[in-house]
Amino acid sequence: MGAESPAGDRSPGGRVFRSAAAGVLRRSRAADTGRRGWVTAAVAVGVLPWGAWAAVRVTGVEGGFPAVALIAFTPYVAATSVVPLAFALLTRRGWAALAAAAAAVALFACVLPRGLPGPEPAAAPRGPRLTVLSANVYYGLADPDALVRLVREHGVDVLSLQELTPQSDDALTRAGLRALLPYDVTHAGTGPVGGAIYAAHPLKEVGGHEWNAYFAMPRARLQLPDAAPVEIVSAHAMPPSDAQSIPGWADSLRQLPDARPGGDIRILAGDFNATLDHAELRALLATGYTDAADATGAGWRPTWPAGGSLPGTAIDHVLVDRRVDVRHTSIHRLPDTDHHAVLAELALPRG
């Protein structure tokens, strides 16, 4: 009987076997290389959206629509930025993991601070307390009794309204608003264009009864006992709802007055149609304002849409001069409007 062929057998049968095995190995290596290529491509595609979003948010180069509208949802994107990082780590794609980690760190650095209370002021203002409430009353349809109840229960000193109509102004008067806040600068209008400021202390309009090209944004100087004059602005920017509205949105935000660190204290309260992730709003803050909700660690709370199907975003704000101490902020559901009302309890410097 013939002996078995050794491993180094040079017989024709051995050569055929080795050739077939080598072919199978080459095809297996080629298939493995192809699979690795597809996985690498999938990881790269998975990381790219978060990286691009982080780049837009950090640089502030938002461009036009829909980027301006989408950037409002940055907190949700930050929360999901661990997904591409985990994918890259599981597939052992080191370069992709580094890119995903950089995007995640950048996004979290942008949104995390607004969920943390700011530092206590070195010297707290010793002037009077001021409670400010702002609400978009949605074409004047918001429940007037519920709004007046909020004013009464929280001892509101200043009420800033957007989308005020003559009918809603009358309904608020019947509900007892002027018994609580007898002073006002009112620019009521048809549809969403009106606005007003009501106060418990004397008001003097700043700039006269002027209408801009967009929404009314009344400005008034408030005189409180034992405090320097405070300028209040009822802010209402255009919504960035389509490509044609983006220039108006940016222009209406730029019409809001800068802070005046060496002048009168200013408070802007209203519907900015912008979040802290929009470069236009950050530019306004950089002039010397503090976002009240951000200062109290409540900057993540969405204010719009109230009860809607979209994820909520924080587009309603109370911005205060940095000389003002923010004591507390909260949001409140107001029936028959798609915005939450925003409340800020402040302490002013003594006059």
Beta strands, then each sheet from edge to edge (+ up, - down):
strand 1: 129-136
strand 2: 158-162
strand 3: 183-187
strand 4: 195-199
strand 5: 203-205
strand 6: 219-222
strand 7: 230-236
strand 8: 265-271
strand 9: 289-291
strand 10: 316-321
strand 11: 325-332
strand 12: 341-347
sheet 1: 3+ 4- 2+ 1+ 12- 11+
sheet 2: 5+ 6- 7+ 8+ 10- 9+
end
